[in-house]
Amino acid sequence: MKQINFQHPYPRYGFAAALVVSECFTVPEHLETWEDVKKLAVDALKDGLNFSSVFTKDDPTLEGTTELRFEYVNTGLNPGKASGQIAAKGYFLAPHVVTSDGSAANTVYEAKLLIQALEKCKSEKDLFKPYDLKRSFAPLTSKVNNGGKSAQNPKASLRDAAFTCIATLIRYKPAVYAAYQKGNFANAVVIPDLPLYSPVPDEQEINYPMLDFVEEFRKMQESQQGESSMKGEVVPDKKTFKRPNLHKGNYPNAPTDRALNAVSLVAAIAEWYKQNLAQGKRAEHIKTVLESLEGRPLYIISYEFARQERFTHHLLSLALEHDLPKLYKALWRSKIYGVDKPDDPKRQLYNLAFTHFLQFYTSTDFKNFMAYRAEYPAEFSPIFDKYFMDAEHLSPTLVRSARSYGQSLNQAAYRTASKKYDDDQTSGRTGLSKDEYKARILTELESRVLSAKSKPELLSQISITIGRMTGKDFFPEAGEFMEEVLTDNVPLKQAQYLITAFMRLRTVASTSQEADKEKATKAAAKV
Amino acid sequence: MDFSFFFEIPERSVSGLLHIEALAPLSMASGQPGNYYQSLRSPTPHMLYGMLENALGWHFAQDVRKDMFKQLQKDAKKANRGEAKSLWLSTQPETSDSKYFSFLQYHLEFEPSIFEPATLTYDDLWSQHLRDSGRSFFGGSRHYDASLEKTINRVRSKTIEFGDRTGFEDVKPEEIASLPDGAKVKYTSIRPLFPQYYASLPTVREYVEPIRTNKKVGDPDYLFRFNTTQKVFEMIMKALENPVAPLYLGSNDGWVHATIETA
C-alpha cells in the first residue's frame, strides 16, 4: 500500500490515535490492505464513542453525598433531553470531545453514520468517495460558499472524514473544559502539528513523531488512574450535579486555573519525564517527544475557536530544570498593583504576557511582561536567571550581583513598610496594610529607576532613596553590582530591567519550609 | 492563447527547475475549510499549475473549462489515433479539492519535492468576496446605490421588511421608494442596487512565511523540479517573464515571484 499520510494535522492525529487504540506503534507493518485501514477506523470510532460521555450514579441532593463518582457511558449512548442524558441528570460531555453541548448528539449521530458508511465499503475506491464534513465532527470546518449559489458542507474522502471524527472523539489528547469568554465554557484540546514519518538522520530507520506523542500522552494519562480525576465535589450549599475533575484537565499536573497552552503541556510532559528517569529508555522516549514539539505549531482547537501556539527551547530547558507546574501555580500569587480580583482583565492580560514570555523568551515578550507593575513570587527567580543569562547572554556574575542588589531593595522596602505599619499600630492610626506600604515604596523606587537618564544617576538616585528610607548606608552586595553596571558593557536600559526584575521578586519563598531554609542560610552567613 | 501543445504526445523530455520566492505571507489551504484554515508549508502541484495558468492568462469558469477540455481531448484523439488508450486522451483530469484541474497536467509533471523550507506560521484574519442572492448580501455589504438610502432607513426603523420566504413580494424598482408601511419585499427586488460581491466575516486563517535569514532578495524559497515537453517549456518560460496576472499561491494575497532555471 502507498504510504498513508494526511495533509491536515487534524485527521493525521486521528490516524495516529487510531493506531494507538489498536496498540500498533509503527505504521507500515499492520496496514497492508485498504480493509486494514477500514477496520482501524471502525474500531477507533467505536472506542471513541465509548469514551465520549461521563455520568454519575450518585445523587447530589442526598444529605450524605460529598462527592460524585463518574464513569464513561458505554451502553445506550444517546445525549439529549429525550433519553434523559443531560447535565441536569448528571450526564456530561467528556472534555476531550471537540464539540459543544448542543452539538453532542449530532457528533454521536455522525460517528455512527461514519461507522455504517465504512462498513458498507466494498472496494478501495469506496474508501475514497467524497463525504460531507460536518462541523459536529470536523470542528475546523463550516459550510463554505465557493462560487456556488449557497454555502455547502466541504467534502473530504470517507477515509479522511473518518479519521477527522476519530480525532474529535479520542480521549488521548490534552483537553480541558474552560471559559473562552466571560461566562461561556467550551471543550478545548491541543493537536500538535507533528509529522507521521520522520527519517532518522544517518540511519535507515524511521521515527513516528505523531504516534510517539499520542502513545506517551496515553501513558501519562493512565498514570493518573485511580486518582480524583473521575470524581466531582459536591458543594454543601449548592447540591447540584457538577462536572468531575477530569474537566479541569485530563492529564496529570494540569494547571488548576484550567489554562491549556504550550506552557501547561510542556510542564506536564516534563514532569512525566522526571517521574520516569529511573527507567532509562522510557525517559529517552519521552524526551524525544518533548523535543519534537519544540517550534512546531500546537493547535488549540475548540468548537468555538481555533488558534495556534509555539514554544522555543528556552521553555524546554526551564521545564526540565525546574518544577514548571509549581512555577505556574505561583503565577496567581503575583500581586499586580491595583488589581485585586482574579477575573480582572488586567490579571488575564498579565497571565497571557507571562505565558508568552515563557514560550518565546524574546526581549519584546520580556518587556511586555515587565510592563505590568507587580510583585513576583520567589518561585519566579529561575525564570529571570534564565532570561538574562541564556537569552540576553549576560555574564553570571552580573546577574548574580543584580539579584543581590534587587533583593536587597525588596528587603529594604519590606523593612520600611513593616516599620511604618508598626508605627501605625502603636500610635493607633489606621493606615495601609504592610503589603500596600511595600507596594508604594517599590513603586517609588521603580519610578526613580526608570526616570534615570544615565547609569551613575540611576545608582545614586537609588542609594539616596534607600538611605533616606532605611536610615542606613547601602548594603555590601550593592558594590559588586555597581561596579559591573558602570562598565561599558551594560547599557542603561538593561541595567534598569535587571534592577526592576529582581527588585520585584519576593525574597522569602511562600512555603514555611523554604522560609526556614532562608533563615538558616542567613544565620550561617552571619556566623 | 495557444493550446496546440495539447495535441502533442506528452513526452516529457525537457527538465527544468521552478524557483519561487514568496513576496507576502502565503496561506495554502490544506482541506477542512470554513472555521479555521490551516495552511500547507509548501504548495501542491495543483497550486503550481494554477500559478502557471495564471501567468498564461487562462482564466476560465468551471463549466467553460470543462467544455474546453472535452473538445481538446476529442481533437487530440483525432490527431493521435494510435494513442487513444493513453491517460492523456482517455481519462478525466485529476482535480484538486476545489474542483480545479489544469490543462497542463499531462504535459508538465512536477517531481515530488524533497525540500520544504523552514517556515514561521501564525494566524491572521481573512475575508472572501462572495456572491449570494439571499439575505447575506443585504447584511454583508455596506455599499449600495444612494437611491436606497431612505429605504434602508425604513428597514432599520422597522417600518418595512425584506426577506425571502413566502409572503414577501417582488416589487418593481420604480415602486421601491414609495412602499407603504408594513410592506414585505423580496431581496431580489433590490439585488441590482447592491455590488456583485459582499465581504464575508473575517475568518481566522493560518499564514506561512518561509524563513529568509541569510537570504538576499531574489533567492528562492521553494524549488520544484519538473519535466515537460519543449513546447510547454518555452510557453511557460515566456509567460513567467511577462505574466498576464499577478502570481500567487494559496489565497490570492500570497503573491510570489517565479522564475525557471534550465536544469
Contacts between the chains, C-beta under 8 A, distances in Angstrom:
chain1	res1	chain2	res2	distance
A	7	B	30	4.4
A	7	B	31	5.8
A	7	B	40	6.2
A	8	B	30	4.7
A	8	B	31	4.7
A	8	B	32	5.2
A	8	B	38	5.9
A	9	B	38	6.7
A	10	B	32	6.0
A	10	B	38	7.6
A	11	B	32	7.8
A	133	B	32	6.7
A	135	B	34	7.4
A	135	B	35	7.0
A	138	B	32	6.0
A	139	B	35	6.7
A	140	B	32	4.7
A	140	B	34	7.0
A	140	B	35	5.1
A	140	B	36	4.7
A	140	B	38	7.1
A	141	B	32	5.2
A	141	B	33	6.3
A	141	B	34	4.0
A	141	B	35	5.9
A	142	B	34	3.4
A	142	B	35	4.6
A	143	B	34	6.6
A	144	B	33	5.4
A	144	B	34	5.0
A	145	B	130	5.2
A	145	B	131	8.0
A	145	B	132	6.9
A	145	B	200	7.9
A	146	B	98	6.3
A	147	B	62	7.7
A	147	B	131	7.4
A	149	B	132	7.9
A	149	B	133	7.1
A	150	B	132	7.0
A	150	B	134	6.8
A	154	B	31	7.8
A	154	B	32	7.0
A	154	B	33	5.1
A	154	B	34	6.0
A	154	B	97	8.0
A	155	B	97	7.8
A	156	B	31	6.0
A	156	B	32	7.2
A	156	B	97	8.0
A	160	B	31	7.1
A	164	B	32	7.0
A	297	B	121	5.2
A	297	B	206	7.7
A	299	B	38	7.4
A	301	B	36	7.6
A	305	B	36	7.9
A	305	B	204	7.5
A	306	B	35	6.6
A	306	B	36	3.7
A	306	B	204	6.5
A	307	B	123	5.7
A	307	B	204	7.0
A	308	B	121	6.6
A	308	B	122	7.3
A	308	B	123	6.0
A	308	B	206	6.7
A	310	B	121	7.8
